[in-house]
């Protein structure tokens, strides 16, 4: 990884006051984007980066004995040490943790709660298919379980912080995301454009989308932020992903957009599908409302 010129990329704190950052990595190439952004934000926010790797307990592997497990832990510790050294090159203090658990996402969530983490940064594995992501992704399960913000960074994504896109369906679950997006635009001079998008299923509902966006414009104006609004028609997750590409957004900010309504879970929701398919980073902001 190249040394990160933070003064050029983050002239102010895009995420605002952040006291604690947790980078959850699986050691694969798919985590590279997340590692890069985690180091960048940790340096800009002048905070220690907590690096976590969770080894999934597998009865079949465990039966092979302690030596195998010991070798695995040693290999993982070496991987984490490489990240720690990269962080040190960028003047970031980094602590490393290796945990073993039957459910990786639970260990990540527990660590975030214990350390009072403000934001969890995670990578996203390659385009393995939407169905597979929804049913088996550790990232999606962490988002469903944690109260922390979660930044999901695809492998090759670069979060420049110049074009922000916030998605809202007008629900309480979107309120925190809208507030976050407006705050990001108001405090960071790097931001060149804030785009607000609301998607409805057919043209007869366009007035609903326009009303949602008018309210966002009013809230943004009250903080001196200019926002461009886009009422769109289509299948929500596809429309949002396409819009992010067409508008060259480098981050999408969302709440539990399109939540299924089950407490703490949004498996199969619009938000999760956007995360699975987006080419740019996605920040999920939790509203605290189940």
C-alpha positions, 0 to 999 in steps of 0.5 A: 500500500502506498503511503497515504497523503491525508492532508491532500485527501482529507482536509477536514474530518469527513466523518466528524469527531470519531473517537474509536475505529474498528477495522475488521479484516479477513486477511484477503485482498478484498480487505485492501480498500478497507485497510487503506481507508481505516488507516486514513481516517485514523490518522485524520481523526488522530485516534488509535486504530483497532484491528480485529481478525476473527478466526471461525471455529470449525469442528473439523479443523479443531479435531486436527489438533492444537498445532494446526490452530497454533500455525493458523494464529501465527500466520494471522498475527503476521498478517496483522503485523504487516497492517500495523507496520503500514499504519505506523508508516502513516503515524497511526497507532494500531492495536491488533486482536485475534479472536476465535468464535463460532460466529464471526459477525457476533465476535465483531459486534461484541468487540465493537460494543465493548470498545464503544466503537464509533465506526466499523470499517469492513471490506466486501468480498468480490461479486459473488452474487447477490443471493450469496451475499444476502444469505452468508455475508459477515458484513451484512450480519454485522450491519444488522447487529451493531449499533455503530456506523459501518463503512463498507469499502469494496476492494478498489474503491477510493473514498475521495469525499468529493461527491456524497449521495444520500438515499432516503425513503422518508422513513425514520430509518433514513433520518440518521443517514440524512443528518449524517450526509448533511453534517459531512457536507457542512464540515468538510470543504473537500465535498463538492456535491451532496446528492439526495435520491429517493426512489419510488416504484412507479410514476404515480408515487413521484410526488411522494419522492419529491416531498421527501427530497423537499424536506431534505433540501429544507434541512440542508439549507438550514445548515447552509448546505446546497443539495441536488435532489433526484426523485427517481422511478424504478426498482430501488436497489438497482436504481440507487446503484445505477444513480451512484455510477451515473453521478460518480458518487464516491460514497453512498450514505444510507440508513436501514432503507427498505427494512423488512421490519424485523428488529435488528435485521434487514436481510434482503433489504434495499440497503443490503442489496446496494452494499452488495452491488455498489462500486463505491463505499457505502456508509450505513448509519443506524437510527437506533429505532428497531 
